[in-house]
Amino acid sequence: MEVLRRSSVFAAEVMEVFDRSPTDKELVSQAKALCRDYINSRLVRAGVSWSKPEYNAPVPGGKLAEVSSILLRLGDELEYIRPNVYRNVARQLNISLHSETVVTDAFLAVAAQIFTAGITWGKVVSLYAVAAGLAVDCVRHAQPAMVHTIVDCLGEFVRKTLVTWLKRRGGWADITKCVVNTDPSLRSHWLVAAICSFGHFLKTIFFVLLPER
């Protein structure tokens, strides 16, 4: 089975960008690194047979490692509330996982729909949860190479749609503000926004935009 590889995006020179204003290229590289981390976490959790990724682990205490940890934590919360939404994504989309074009088109359609009404961190987390859910489906259906396609696709979407928003917030580290308040009763706002957006996309994308895939 093909190994999910992470080039050198978690290397020291990448993590140093958190000390200055990140470039578009750096934000995209970080987005893909975070996606690989998120996907690998979900593959492990799903108990899917998968060769251990070969990559340099995040430096303990590093900013990108912290962002990854928080992204996963927020994803846990989102997926806990609506577990069925982020599972069996390919089946819900009614698509074949044997075509890179089909998988790419489907993921980009979902991504575009999620952010139709604007960008929030809740929606960003939802995007990663969709990517991971689709990646789990691909590995389960003996299409592990498609995981790389999903990661690249997410990176391209970030480049075209989210980079400007991320730069205004100083980069990915801004997501840490989502967990400043740990009171469970006050964490629902961003989660509800993400779920409502995703619920709308379920009605449009799953059953209207991609009926033949």
Backbone as CSV, one residue per row, in Angstrom:
resi,resn,N_x,N_y,N_z,CA_x,CA_y,CA_z,C_x,C_y,C_z
1,MET,0.852,-1.192,0.000,0.000,0.000,0.000,0.889,1.243,0.000
2,GLU,0.511,2.204,-0.810,1.341,3.388,-0.935,1.374,4.171,0.369
3,VAL,2.525,4.644,0.711,2.702,5.361,1.966,2.307,6.818,1.803
4,LEU,1.559,7.314,2.771,1.217,8.729,2.793,2.438,9.497,3.259
5,ARG,3.001,10.262,2.352,4.254,10.945,2.653,4.039,12.429,2.921
6,ARG,4.830,12.944,3.771,4.843,14.380,4.050,6.236,14.879,3.764
7,SER,6.441,15.590,2.691,7.764,15.993,2.248,8.579,16.598,3.385
8,SER,8.709,17.907,3.421,9.467,18.528,4.510,8.707,19.723,5.060
9,VAL,7.368,19.652,4.954,6.566,20.806,5.332,6.601,21.112,6.819
10,PHE,6.975,20.126,7.621,7.076,20.374,9.051,8.525,20.644,9.463
11,ALA,9.383,20.866,8.487,10.786,21.168,8.774,10.880,22.537,9.441
12,ALA,12.016,22.797,10.037,12.183,24.023,10.820,11.932,25.282,10.004
13,GLU,12.384,25.297,8.736,12.219,26.514,7.960,10.755,26.833,7.693
14,VAL,9.890,25.823,7.647,8.477,26.068,7.439,7.850,26.634,8.704
15,MET,8.239,26.093,9.830,7.662,26.530,11.094,8.094,27.943,11.466
16,GLU,9.228,28.384,10.945,9.701,29.716,11.263,8.805,30.812,10.709
17,VAL,7.981,30.482,9.716,7.148,31.513,9.099,6.122,32.062,10.071
18,PHE,5.868,31.382,11.180,4.913,31.886,12.153,5.446,33.111,12.884
19,ASP,6.738,33.379,12.726,7.334,34.545,13.358,7.274,35.769,12.457
20,ARG,6.686,35.630,11.277,6.555,36.749,10.355,5.298,36.542,9.521
21,SER,5.023,37.489,8.648,3.850,37.360,7.793,4.105,36.281,6.742
22,PRO,3.295,35.230,6.709,3.531,34.114,5.786,3.182,34.489,4.351
23,THR,3.868,33.886,3.415,3.563,34.084,2.003,2.430,33.148,1.594
24,ASP,1.874,33.378,0.410,0.816,32.509,-0.098,1.303,31.065,-0.181
25,LYS,2.504,30.887,-0.697,3.068,29.544,-0.865,3.213,28.843,0.467
26,GLU,3.654,29.576,1.475,3.834,28.985,2.804,2.496,28.581,3.415
27,LEU,1.487,29.412,3.243,0.165,29.087,3.778,-0.403,27.835,3.130
28,VAL,-0.171,27.684,1.828,-0.646,26.496,1.127,0.121,25.258,1.587
29,SER,1.432,25.379,1.748,2.240,24.256,2.235,1.791,23.818,3.619
30,GLN,1.501,24.799,4.471,1.029,24.491,5.809,-0.348,23.834,5.759
31,ALA,-1.207,24.313,4.860,-2.543,23.737,4.719,-2.461,22.264,4.349
32,LYS,-1.554,21.929,3.451,-1.401,20.546,3.018,-0.794,19.695,4.128
33,ALA,0.145,20.254,4.870,0.738,19.528,5.992,-0.307,19.218,7.049
34,LEU,-1.143,20.213,7.341,-2.213,20.014,8.315,-3.213,18.977,7.816
35,CYS,-3.461,18.981,6.515,-4.388,18.007,5.936,-3.842,16.590,6.074
36,ARG,-2.553,16.407,5.812,-1.944,15.075,5.960,-2.049,14.594,7.397
37,ASP,-1.796,15.504,8.333,-1.888,15.150,9.744,-3.318,14.748,10.110
38,TYR,-4.271,15.536,9.641,-5.682,15.278,9.946,-6.108,13.940,9.352
39,ILE,-5.758,13.707,8.108,-6.127,12.460,7.442,-5.505,11.265,8.141
40,ASN,-4.232,11.354,8.468,-3.577,10.229,9.128,-4.232,9.921,10.467
41,SER,-4.618,10.965,11.202,-5.302,10.769,12.477,-6.609,10.013,12.284
42,ARG,-7.346,10.378,11.238,-8.636,9.730,10.994,-8.463,8.301,10.474
43,LEU,-7.419,8.050,9.716,-7.135,6.688,9.258,-6.816,5.786,10.439
44,VAL,-6.020,6.299,11.355,-5.670,5.537,12.556,-6.914,5.275,13.386
45,ARG,-7.736,6.307,13.567,-8.949,6.167,14.371,-9.929,5.175,13.750
46,ALA,-9.975,5.148,12.423,-10.886,4.245,11.725,-10.363,2.816,11.698
47,GLY,-9.122,2.635,12.129,-8.535,1.303,12.133,-8.264,0.770,10.747
48,VAL,-8.029,1.678,9.818,-7.764,1.286,8.435,-6.311,0.849,8.303
49,SER,-6.115,-0.274,7.627,-4.756,-0.767,7.403,-4.004,0.234,6.550
50,TRP,-2.916,0.727,7.092,-2.201,1.817,6.412,-0.746,1.816,6.834
51,SER,0.150,1.871,5.883,1.565,1.917,6.211,1.862,3.211,6.945
52,LYS,2.716,3.139,7.938,3.035,4.316,8.721,3.657,5.390,7.848
53,PRO,3.130,6.620,7.911,3.662,7.693,7.076,5.134,7.956,7.366
54,GLU,5.869,8.268,6.344,7.272,8.633,6.501,7.398,10.135,6.385
55,TYR,7.613,10.778,7.504,7.769,12.221,7.484,8.444,12.659,8.768
56,ASN,8.891,13.886,8.768,9.461,14.450,9.976,8.324,14.938,10.862
57,ALA,8.246,14.416,12.062,7.172,14.799,12.967,7.319,16.265,13.357
58,PRO,6.202,16.927,13.677,6.275,18.321,14.101,7.184,18.472,15.311
59,VAL,7.943,19.533,15.326,8.809,19.794,16.471,7.949,20.053,17.686
60,PRO,8.172,19.346,18.797,7.349,19.547,19.994,7.307,21.016,20.382
61,GLY,6.120,21.524,20.600,5.978,22.918,20.995,5.962,23.882,19.832
62,GLY,6.221,23.409,18.620,6.226,24.284,17.463,4.828,24.780,17.146
63,LYS,4.753,25.933,16.489,3.458,26.535,16.184,2.609,25.672,15.261
64,LEU,3.226,25.103,14.230,2.439,24.299,13.297,1.916,23.040,13.977
65,ALA,2.709,22.464,14.866,2.254,21.303,15.627,1.077,21.682,16.519
66,GLU,1.134,22.880,17.098,0.033,23.346,17.951,-1.227,23.553,17.118
67,VAL,-1.077,24.150,15.946,-2.220,24.360,15.061,-2.844,23.028,14.674
68,SER,-1.996,22.046,14.345,-2.487,20.726,13.966,-3.277,20.091,15.098
69,SER,-2.761,20.209,16.314,-3.423,19.643,17.482,-4.794,20.280,17.696
70,ILE,-4.865,21.593,17.546,-6.123,22.302,17.750,-7.108,21.987,16.638
71,LEU,-6.621,21.911,15.409,-7.486,21.568,14.285,-8.128,20.200,14.506
72,LEU,-7.341,19.259,14.984,-7.861,17.921,15.261,-8.861,17.947,16.416
73,ARG,-8.566,18.748,17.412,-9.466,18.864,18.572,-10.814,19.437,18.148
74,LEU,-10.784,20.495,17.348,-12.019,21.090,16.867,-12.760,20.130,15.935
75,GLY,-11.990,19.388,15.147,-12.601,18.385,14.283,-13.287,17.301,15.086
76,ASP,-12.685,16.907,16.189,-13.308,15.916,17.077,-14.674,16.405,17.544
77,GLU,-14.733,17.683,17.942,-15.979,18.251,18.429,-17.041,18.258,17.325
78,LEU,-16.630,18.687,16.144,-17.561,18.786,15.022,-18.082,17.411,14.612
79,GLU,-17.171,16.444,14.522,-17.554,15.102,14.104,-18.350,14.367,15.185
80,TYR,-18.141,14.743,16.433,-18.897,14.133,17.521,-20.366,14.542,17.440
81,ILE,-20.608,15.800,17.097,-21.972,16.300,17.030,-22.735,15.691,15.860
82,ARG,-22.071,15.563,14.707,-22.726,15.005,13.521,-21.848,13.924,12.896
83,PRO,-21.665,12.798,13.548,-20.737,11.770,13.059,-21.081,11.225,11.677
84,ASN,-22.352,11.060,11.385,-22.731,10.471,10.102,-22.462,11.384,8.915
85,VAL,-22.366,12.677,9.165,-22.129,13.629,8.089,-20.743,13.444,7.481
86,TYR,-19.774,13.103,8.308,-18.388,13.029,7.848,-17.899,11.599,7.634
87,ARG,-18.831,10.662,7.591,-18.487,9.267,7.297,-19.151,8.842,5.996
88,ASN,-18.514,7.892,5.326,-19.060,7.397,4.052,-19.364,8.554,3.104
89,VAL,-18.430,9.464,3.016,-18.612,10.653,2.184,-18.792,10.277,0.714
90,ALA,-17.975,9.340,0.225,-18.072,8.933,-1.185,-19.449,8.351,-1.503
91,ARG,-19.977,7.569,-0.586,-21.299,6.982,-0.813,-22.375,8.055,-0.813
92,GLN,-22.252,9.020,0.079,-23.226,10.108,0.115,-23.170,10.946,-1.164
93,LEU,-21.961,11.101,-1.693,-21.798,11.849,-2.938,-22.120,11.006,-4.165
94,ASN,-22.225,9.705,-3.942,-22.526,8.777,-5.029,-21.485,8.863,-6.143
95,ILE,-20.206,8.806,-5.749,-19.132,8.915,-6.733,-18.256,7.663,-6.729
96,SER,-17.583,7.456,-7.848,-16.594,6.391,-7.965,-15.255,6.912,-7.465
97,LEU,-14.540,6.071,-6.737,-13.234,6.471,-6.219,-12.095,6.026,-7.134
98,HIS,-12.424,5.550,-8.318,-11.411,5.074,-9.255,-10.979,6.146,-10.241
99,SER,-11.670,7.280,-10.220,-11.344,8.367,-11.143,-10.855,9.592,-10.384
100,GLU,-9.626,10.010,-10.667,-9.075,11.185,-10.007,-9.898,12.425,-10.332
101,THR,-10.369,12.535,-11.556,-11.170,13.689,-11.959,-12.477,13.754,-11.197
102,VAL,-13.129,12.608,-11.038,-14.397,12.565,-10.309,-14.198,12.962,-8.853
103,VAL,-13.173,12.402,-8.222,-12.899,12.707,-6.812,-12.565,14.186,-6.643
104,THR,-11.723,14.711,-7.535,-11.330,16.116,-7.465,-12.520,17.044,-7.664
105,ASP,-13.309,16.774,-8.688,-14.472,17.624,-8.961,-15.461,17.602,-7.795
106,ALA,-15.666,16.417,-7.237,-16.607,16.288,-6.129,-16.125,17.061,-4.905
107,PHE,-14.853,16.905,-4.574,-14.315,17.588,-3.394,-14.368,19.102,-3.570
108,LEU,-14.010,19.591,-4.746,-14.026,21.037,-4.983,-15.448,21.589,-4.959
109,ALA,-16.417,20.800,-5.435,-17.814,21.232,-5.392,-18.283,21.353,-3.950
110,VAL,-17.905,20.380,-3.134,-18.251,20.408,-1.713,-17.593,21.612,-1.037
111,ALA,-16.306,21.808,-1.306,-15.566,22.915,-0.701,-16.194,24.261,-1.057
112,ALA,-16.524,24.432,-2.313,-17.119,25.691,-2.761,-18.451,25.933,-2.065
113,GLN,-19.247,24.870,-1.896,-20.553,25.015,-1.268,-20.433,25.371,0.213
114,ILE,-19.467,24.762,0.878,-19.276,25.037,2.302,-19.026,26.520,2.552
115,PHE,-18.263,27.143,1.635,-17.866,28.538,1.842,-18.704,29.539,1.047
116,THR,-19.859,29.095,0.560,-20.713,29.978,-0.234,-21.068,31.260,0.509
117,ALA,-21.388,31.141,1.786,-21.850,32.301,2.556,-20.742,32.973,3.345
118,GLY,-19.487,32.685,3.025,-18.383,33.311,3.738,-17.453,32.303,4.386
119,ILE,-16.398,32.817,5.005,-15.360,31.972,5.595,-15.352,32.137,7.109
120,THR,-15.327,31.010,7.810,-15.163,30.997,9.262,-14.238,29.823,9.594
121,TRP,-13.703,29.831,10.784,-12.852,28.706,11.190,-13.668,27.424,11.287
122,GLY,-14.930,27.532,11.679,-15.771,26.348,11.737,-15.890,25.679,10.384
123,LYS,-16.027,26.476,9.337,-16.132,25.939,7.990,-14.807,25.356,7.524
124,VAL,-13.707,25.970,7.943,-12.392,25.427,7.600,-12.219,24.039,8.216
125,VAL,-12.609,23.905,9.477,-12.542,22.601,10.140,-13.428,21.596,9.411
126,SER,-14.608,22.035,9.003,-15.524,21.168,8.266,-14.881,20.689,6.963
127,LEU,-14.164,21.561,6.284,-13.477,21.191,5.038,-12.471,20.075,5.282
128,TYR,-11.712,20.192,6.368,-10.731,19.165,6.696,-11.412,17.854,7.073
129,ALA,-12.533,17.939,7.754,-13.252,16.725,8.122,-13.780,16.004,6.887
130,VAL,-14.242,16.764,5.896,-14.697,16.167,4.641,-13.531,15.492,3.919
131,ALA,-12.403,16.190,3.849,-11.222,15.638,3.183,-10.799,14.328,3.844
132,ALA,-10.795,14.307,5.165,-10.392,13.101,5.884,-11.394,11.973,5.687
133,GLY,-12.683,12.301,5.721,-13.703,11.284,5.508,-13.587,10.661,4.133
134,LEU,-13.328,11.485,3.133,-13.168,10.991,1.771,-11.892,10.165,1.645
135,ALA,-10.830,10.589,2.329,-9.574,9.846,2.301,-9.730,8.456,2.914
136,VAL,-10.465,8.358,4.005,-10.720,7.062,4.634,-11.458,6.151,3.656
137,ASP,-12.436,6.709,2.956,-13.168,5.924,1.954,-12.218,5.408,0.873
138,CYS,-11.322,6.260,0.411,-10.384,5.881,-0.649,-9.488,4.724,-0.214
139,VAL,-8.950,4.800,0.985,-8.067,3.740,1.472,-8.852,2.448,1.656
140,ARG,-10.053,2.547,2.181,-10.887,1.357,2.380,-11.245,0.677,1.053
141,HIS,-11.294,1.460,-0.023,-11.630,0.915,-1.332,-10.386,0.715,-2.200
142,ALA,-9.264,0.491,-1.528,-8.006,0.160,-2.207,-7.563,1.233,-3.192
143,GLN,-7.784,2.485,-2.826,-7.333,3.602,-3.649,-6.494,4.577,-2.811
144,PRO,-5.425,4.077,-2.175,-4.640,4.941,-1.286,-3.960,6.106,-1.988
145,ALA,-3.613,5.922,-3.264,-2.954,7.013,-3.991,-3.858,8.234,-4.099
146,MET,-5.169,8.014,-4.013,-6.115,9.112,-4.127,-6.019,10.065,-2.936
147,VAL,-5.424,9.595,-1.847,-5.250,10.464,-0.676,-4.376,11.653,-1.050
148,HIS,-3.334,11.407,-1.823,-2.455,12.495,-2.256,-3.219,13.491,-3.118
149,THR,-4.128,12.977,-3.932,-4.951,13.839,-4.775,-5.817,14.751,-3.916
150,ILE,-6.393,14.199,-2.859,-7.243,14.987,-1.963,-6.437,16.078,-1.271
151,VAL,-5.245,15.723,-0.800,-4.380,16.706,-0.131,-4.017,17.833,-1.089
152,ASP,-3.625,17.478,-2.300,-3.266,18.491,-3.295,-4.467,19.360,-3.659
153,CYS,-5.626,18.733,-3.738,-6.853,19.446,-4.081,-7.210,20.462,-2.999
154,LEU,-7.079,20.049,-1.744,-7.342,20.969,-0.649,-6.361,22.132,-0.689
155,GLY,-5.103,21.827,-0.973,-4.099,22.887,-1.063,-4.435,23.888,-2.151
156,GLU,-4.901,23.395,-3.286,-5.271,24.281,-4.386,-6.486,25.133,-4.025
157,PHE,-7.436,24.544,-3.307,-8.607,25.317,-2.880,-8.200,26.423,-1.908
158,VAL,-7.298,26.085,-0.990,-6.801,27.090,-0.048,-6.124,28.223,-0.806
159,ARG,-5.317,27.882,-1.796,-4.601,28.904,-2.578,-5.575,29.860,-3.260
160,LYS,-6.635,29.323,-3.831,-7.561,30.137,-4.602,-8.601,30.856,-3.758
161,THR,-8.951,30.283,-2.619,-10.110,30.787,-1.874,-9.804,31.299,-0.474
162,LEU,-8.861,30.673,0.222,-8.683,30.978,1.645,-7.430,31.776,1.989
163,VAL,-6.482,31.863,1.080,-5.199,32.501,1.401,-5.362,33.944,1.853
164,THR,-6.143,34.729,1.136,-6.326,36.136,1.512,-6.925,36.260,2.908
165,TRP,-7.926,35.435,3.187,-8.563,35.428,4.514,-7.564,35.037,5.588
166,LEU,-6.750,34.023,5.310,-5.743,33.576,6.271,-4.704,34.666,6.539
167,LYS,-4.285,35.358,5.496,-3.264,36.411,5.656,-3.795,37.557,6.506
168,ARG,-5.063,37.870,6.356,-5.653,38.946,7.170,-5.640,38.586,8.646
169,ARG,-5.632,37.308,8.939,-5.639,36.842,10.321,-4.258,36.448,10.821
170,GLY,-3.261,36.693,10.015,-1.897,36.409,10.432,-1.467,34.969,10.217
171,GLY,-2.303,34.188,9.530,-1.934,32.806,9.236,-2.737,31.791,10.025
172,TRP,-2.298,30.544,9.944,-3.015,29.432,10.569,-3.055,29.510,12.086
173,ALA,-2.101,30.199,12.689,-2.057,30.272,14.153,-3.289,30.950,14.738
174,ASP,-4.029,31.686,13.921,-5.231,32.370,14.410,-6.278,31.388,14.912
175,ILE,-6.213,30.137,14.455,-7.203,29.137,14.880,-7.097,28.844,16.377
176,THR,-5.954,29.164,16.962,-5.785,28.913,18.397,-6.768,29.732,19.230
177,LYS,-7.276,30.811,18.661,-8.239,31.647,19.385,-9.568,30.933,19.577
178,CYS,-9.805,29.888,18.800,-11.071,29.155,18.898,-11.178,28.353,20.182
179,VAL,-10.064,28.119,20.844,-10.093,27.291,22.048,-9.618,28.048,23.274
180,VAL,-9.628,29.361,23.215,-9.247,30.162,24.379,-10.222,29.929,25.516
181,ASN,-11.516,29.919,25.180,-12.549,29.668,26.191,-12.920,28.197,26.143
182,THR,-12.691,27.486,27.218,-12.916,26.038,27.248,-14.276,25.647,27.816
183,ASP,-15.126,26.624,28.103,-16.459,26.326,28.621,-17.277,25.634,27.529
184,PRO,-17.663,24.360,27.728,-18.404,23.623,26.705,-19.687,24.319,26.262
185,SER,-20.318,25.057,27.163,-21.581,25.714,26.820,-21.379,26.881,25.863
186,LEU,-20.115,27.332,25.713,-19.838,28.490,24.862,-19.111,28.117,23.583
187,ARG,-18.977,26.824,23.301,-18.212,26.404,22.140,-19.103,26.160,20.924
188,SER,-20.419,26.341,21.128,-21.345,25.907,20.090,-21.438,26.838,18.898
189,HIS,-21.094,28.117,19.060,-21.348,29.085,17.998,-20.670,28.696,16.688
190,TRP,-19.362,28.483,16.737,-18.653,28.169,15.498,-19.036,26.783,14.990
191,LEU,-19.371,25.861,15.916,-19.761,24.512,15.500,-21.109,24.534,14.791
192,VAL,-22.046,25.268,15.341,-23.370,25.352,14.729,-23.279,25.980,13.352
193,ALA,-22.440,27.003,13.215,-22.272,27.660,11.917,-21.747,26.676,10.889
194,ALA,-20.788,25.861,11.298,-20.212,24.884,10.377,-21.229,23.825,10.005
195,ILE,-21.991,23.340,10.982,-22.972,22.288,10.744,-24.100,22.791,9.850
196,CYS,-24.562,24.019,10.093,-25.629,24.570,9.263,-25.170,24.679,7.824
197,SER,-23.940,25.160,7.649,-23.398,25.279,6.300,-23.288,23.915,5.648
198,PHE,-22.823,22.943,6.423,-22.647,21.605,5.875,-23.996,20.955,5.595
199,GLY,-24.970,21.224,6.454,-26.293,20.671,6.220,-26.892,21.186,4.925
200,HIS,-26.654,22.460,4.633,-27.144,23.036,3.384,-26.463,22.380,2.193
201,PHE,-25.169,22.168,2.316,-24.441,21.562,1.204,-24.867,20.107,0.990
202,LEU,-25.242,19.422,2.083,-25.722,18.048,1.947,-26.937,17.992,1.014
203,LYS,-27.829,18.940,1.178,-29.048,18.940,0.370,-28.762,19.265,-1.090
204,THR,-27.750,20.124,-1.312,-27.493,20.568,-2.674,-26.478,19.710,-3.402
205,ILE,-25.339,19.471,-2.762,-24.265,18.730,-3.418,-24.570,17.246,-3.509
206,PHE,-24.880,16.626,-2.389,-25.035,15.179,-2.357,-26.114,14.676,-3.318
207,PHE,-27.220,15.414,-3.379,-28.356,14.871,-4.117,-28.767,15.665,-5.353
208,VAL,-28.115,16.794,-5.601,-28.495,17.603,-6.748,-27.327,17.805,-7.712
209,LEU,-26.214,18.310,-7.207,-25.106,18.659,-8.088,-24.387,17.429,-8.641
210,LEU,-24.391,16.323,-7.902,-23.648,15.148,-8.339,-24.520,13.908,-8.376
211,PRO,-25.656,13.949,-9.035,-26.574,12.815,-8.994,-26.080,11.576,-9.730
212,GLU,-25.175,11.729,-10.679,-24.747,10.608,-11.506,-23.373,10.091,-11.131
213,ARG,-22.807,10.580,-10.060,-21.475,10.168,-9.647,-21.517,9.477,-8.310
